[in-house]
Amino acid sequence: MKLYYSAGACSLSPHIALKEAGLTFEAISAPTKTHTLPDGSDYYKINPLGYVPLLVLDDGRQLREGPAIVQYIADQVPDKKLAPAAGTFERSKLQEWLNFIGTELHRGFSPLFNPATPAEYKPMVIAQLGKRLAFTDGELAGKQYVMGDTFTVADGYLFTVTNWAQYVGVDLSGFANLLAFRTRVAARPAAAPPPGAYPSQSARAWARGCGTWRSPCRVKSPVGHKRFIGSIAPRQIPSAPPALRLDSRGARTR
């Protein structure tokens, strides 16, 4: 199998799933800014939509959407229990989480990465996103993972999406359950980034506990944010505003 990914994007989620599953795959960089593959070819010729992730099976068949990809991966190794059995109530709950993460969190972050989003609109986006993060934090109370004590593909997706908070000025410090969840997932070997996905400088930063795969970094100012992400974030990410703190209900505290 081949997984096409872009550094910092949601394609980290199926990468985590593949590593957790123990399946053999090739990770191929498909930067969403250039759409140029390592061999110089045009990614659009493989995926006309141009985005990631894209999973290509050994027989050439493709899956393009993250929630579909991670469920397919989980079903290849049922003994790993990365997803409940198809047709069960628990599988529907997993799909509920995947849809919630995709439509309420993933999509909620999107305007904050778009340079065309008006500055006066972003606080409203963050306020709405904060409500969804507060709900997530509440659902994680007393749990190791979103489905209970067992890691599933939904956890890899939630971890991936909440990584983005540090890049867009959203302070997660008010969400203790979510931060504890992120620490647990970050400790799993499968949560490491694809080899070569980021420069060695960023790897050292993460090893010091100041990055996506160790703990969330708090952005103190637009200048500091730009300096930190300059070598590790996708190049299309704009400078973030100062971090907005949210309380446990998702309301802005300043």
VENWONOR-V850844 format. One record per backbone hydrogen bond with DSSP energy under -1.0 kcal/mol. CO is the residue of the C=O (numbers start at 1). NH is the residue of the N-H. If there is no record, write none. Layout:
((CO	NH) (CO	NH))
This chain:
((1	26) (2	56) (3	28) (4	54) (5	30) (6	9) (9	12) (10	13) (11	15) (12	16) (13	17) (14	18) (15	19) (16	20) (17	21) (18	22) (18	23) (26	3) (28	5) (31	35) (35	43) (37	40) (41	37) (42	45) (43	46) (43	47) (47	50) (54	4) (55	63) (56	2) (57	60) (61	57) (63	55) (65	69) (66	70) (67	71) (68	72) (69	73) (70	74) (71	75) (73	76) (74	77) (77	80) (78	81) (82	153) (85	88) (88	92) (89	93) (90	94) (91	95) (92	96) (93	97) (94	98) (95	99) (96	100) (97	101) (98	102) (99	103) (100	104) (100	105) (101	106) (102	107) (105	109) (106	110) (109	112) (110	113) (114	117) (118	121) (118	122) (121	125) (122	126) (123	127) (124	128) (125	129) (126	130) (127	131) (128	132) (129	133) (130	134) (131	135) (132	136) (133	137) (134	138) (135	139) (136	140) (138	141) (140	143) (145	148) (148	145) (152	155) (152	156) (153	157) (154	158) (155	159) (156	160) (157	161) (158	162) (161	164) (162	165) (164	167) (165	168) (165	170) (169	244) (172	175) (175	179) (176	180) (177	181) (178	182) (179	183) (180	184) (181	185) (182	186) (183	187) (185	188) (188	191) (189	192) (194	197) (199	203) (200	204) (201	205) (202	206) (203	207) (204	208) (205	210) (206	209) (211	214) (211	215) (219	243) (221	225) (222	226) (223	227) (224	228) (225	229) (226	230) (229	232) (229	233) (234	237) (244	171) (245	253) (247	250) (251	247))
